[in-house]
Amino acid sequence: MLADAADVLSDQLHGHLQRLASLLDPHAGPLETRFLGALRKLRFDVKQRGALAGITLGAALRLLALGHPLLKFFEQVEYNGRRLAKLNLPPSAIVGALAEYDRLLAPVLNSLEAGEAENSRWVREQLHFCVILTLNNAYYQVREAETQAFYELFRVEVESRNLDELLGRFLVALSEFCRSDAAHLYLLDDAGSQWIPRAALGRKAPEKTPVANRRGLARALSKPRCIKRGDAAEAHLLDPAWRQRFGSCWSIPLTGGDRLAGVMQFAFSKSYEWLPREQELLAVAAERCLMAADKARLMEDLAIREEQIRRLAEHMLHVEEIERRRIGRELHDEAGQSLLCIRLQLEMLEQAPPVDGGEWRAKLGEVRDLTERTILEIRRLIAALSPAVLEQLGLGAALRQLVSRFRRVHPCRVRLHLARLGGLPHQLEIIVYRLVQECCNNIAKHSAAANVNISVASADGLLRLQVEDDGVGFAVEEALKKRDSFGLAGLGERVALLGGKFQVLSRPVAEAGRGASGTRILIELPVSRGEEAAGAVRFAS
């Protein structure tokens, strides 16, 4: 494009330009001074004034006088055109500034001889056309680069398969846009105490160890910054090696509303100030990056939850099948054998009636006792499947019976506190009973507790359940991540289906030291009589 602009000018025009450069050389300095003063009055800032001064006829003639080819001038025009585009100066303002230069130049050209003046006006018009052509191309380059950057960000957002890939590709796209020599992306942890490195570009990537969020650092990084070598603001660079290695750095926060979630930092080998349009694009890109990261994190969490639900469903089917086999085995081994024995006894009485009435009554007594034991065994199995006391007397009585049975089987002290449980939906009573039953089973299997406290209360539209023991405790995070452990996962899923809150607090004995160990489970369930909540509870139970 530059060569095309230079080729438009004929050899004859080149000659006139050389001639005009010699004629205007005495006036070049004062003319540029007046032009800069006029631009100041028109409220152009210092950066805009400097770029505009580099695209005038005077700038072209000055380069020619120094022996540079005309192509050098058009390279200068293209550079300053890109700069003016990044300074957010509209093309109409540039045309107005060049018109102001022509106004100041007119008296100087009119002072020349008639022939020289006519040639000079023709030279000015031709050069002005080529300058406008080059400026249009420079503006197009800037806008095209911005469009390409946003397209690449959109493509990254669509194609990335996980959060790390998304952050890494976002950083690559933005680093290519601003042509940085290195780039880092950090996310602030949930506690706001550490900056976690998540993506890096450059010859030397940052260490994977987090950076402490020292006092005042988050506030300093919450605003965009251009940091030059030697500035006090170099302390805000999260990679200390950058402070002596690069000439300038850009820091762009990742913010959502009032929340600071992270920061992107770009490094340049030379001192390179950023211009308003670059800063605006990076700010918008940072906002989009954070939104995409939040979306990717939600998708990952959803995938994990779906996997947990899938594994839990498989486990529930497995447990159901095991329970069916256990019930079948107990019915066969206990009730079935007892009923078979009763049948045989009756057959014997039928086939060989005893002559002695006392012996006959003794045989019937044995059959009666066996029948009573069989009835009790069947009642036990039915009660385990669906406690009749819950159906007849409600949640309070059912929990007291559950605790009483637990005390008989496990040598620990159990305290049960019940408060204001009247009027609960029946389906909610069932799920609370099952939750307490599961907690007791977990305590019996794992805790080795000497004391257990169970509290159930209903107030303000919420039912609150707390189960606490002084057992050995466990690492909660590790337990929740175990693929083959479904006790806690099952509790959490049941509570989630009701729209409740589930919290587990525990510390292993090794970590507790002299402090308290044990486990505390806190559950809050909304008390609702709506069909939707009842259906959810039925599904959960």
Secondary structure by P-SEA (a helix, b strand, c coil): caaaaaacccaaaaaaaaaaaaaaccaaaaaaaaaaaaaaaacccaaaaaaaaaccaaaaaaaaaacccaaaaaaaaaaaaaaaaaacccaaaaaaaaaaaaaaaaaaaaaccaaaaaaaaaaaaaaaaaaaaaaaaaaaaaaaaaaaaaaaaaaaaaccccaaaaaaaaaaaaaaaacccbbbbbbbcccccbbbbcccccccccccbbbbbccccccccccccccccccccccccccccccccccbbbbbbbccccccccbbbbbbcccccccaaaaaaaaaaaaaaaaaaaaaaaaaaaaaaaaaaaaaaaaaaaaaaaaaaaaaaaaaacaaaaaaaaaaaaaaaaacccccaaaaaaaaaaaaaaaaaaaaaaaaaaaaacccccccccaaaaaaaaaaaaaacccbbbbbbbcccccccaaaaaaaaaaaaaaaaaaaccccccbbbbbbbbcccbbbbbbbbccccccaaaaaacccccaaaaaaaaaaaacbbbbbbbbcccccccccbbbbbbbbbbbcccaaaaaaaaaac
